[in-house]
Amino acid sequence: MNENKIENPKTEVPQTPDMNDRDYINDILETEKNMSVNMTIALNEASNEKLYEELFDIFKDIKEKQRELFEYMFKQGWYTLEKAEDTKITQTYNQLEQKYQELQK
């Protein structure tokens, strides 16, 4: 086991030409991601405040469901994460902080 990886035991699914549980959930997750992108465009284009608020509520629901699906797939061992080294996190933070400070000028 790679020490830099964060993972759960993998839930095995049938390896057949038919879709299995992992395939179905992955398909739903991809749909949620696509809906999120499209909803972002709709939010950018909404000129009516009430419409914007309604769309934003739907957008938040989509993002929550997307996160729930990812967490479920992670718990099933179908996704793994890789630990970032502290130095990389610090370096990225410093770069973003520098860019932010430049924007404040």
N, C-alpha and C positions, 0 to 999 in steps of 0.2 A: 504494500500500500504506500503510495506517495504521500510523504508528510505534508506537502504543500497543498494537497487536495482535501476538500471538505466534502464528504459524501456519506450517503446512507446505504445500507444493504439494498441491492437491486431486487425489486419485485419482478420475477420472471413472467413473461407473457408468451403465448404461443407464437412460434415462428412459422406462420403460414401465409399464403397469398392474401388471405382475408385480413381485414383490419382487426387489430386487437385493442384492448383497453388503452394502452399507451398511444396507439395511433389515433384513436378517437379523441383523447384528451389533448394530444398535441395539435390536432386539427382545430379543436375549439380554441386552444391558446393562440394559434396563429390567426384565427378569425378575430379574436378579441384585440390582438395587436393591430390588425388592419383597421378594425373599427375605430381604435384609438387614434390612428393617424388621420383617418377621414374626419373624425369628430374634431380634431385639432383644426383642420382646414375650415370646417363649418363654424367653429368658434371665432376664428380669425375674420370670417366674412359676415358674421351676424351683426346687423346694424341696430336691431331692436333689442332693448335691454331685457325685456321679459323673455324673448326667445333665447338670448344669450344665457340667461340664468337657467332656463330649462335644459338647454344643451349642455351647460356646464355640470348640472346635476347628473345627467346621463353619462357624461364623460367620466365623472368621479366614480360612478357605478362600474363602468367598463374597466377602469384602472384597478378598482378593488377586486373585481372578478379575475382579471388578468393575474394579479398578484396571488390570489388564492389558488389559481390553477398552477402557477409556477411552484408555489410552496408545496402543493400536493405532489407534483411530479418530482420535486426534490426529495420529499419524504419517501417516495417510492423508489428512490435511487436512479431515476431516469435522467436527472441532471446532477452534475457535480460542479463545485465551485473551487476556485484556486485561491489560496491565501496570498495576499499581497505582502511583500516585504515592507517592514516599517519605513525603510529608507525611501522606497518608491512612493509610499503614501505621503511622506513628508515632502518629497521632491515635487509631487504633483500639487499638493496643497500650496506650497510656496510659489509655484508657477501661476496658479490660479489667483492667489492673493496679490501677486505682482501685477497681473493683468487687471484685477479689480481696482487696485490703487491707481493704475494708469488711467482707467476710465473715470475716476473721481476727480482728476485734474482738470 
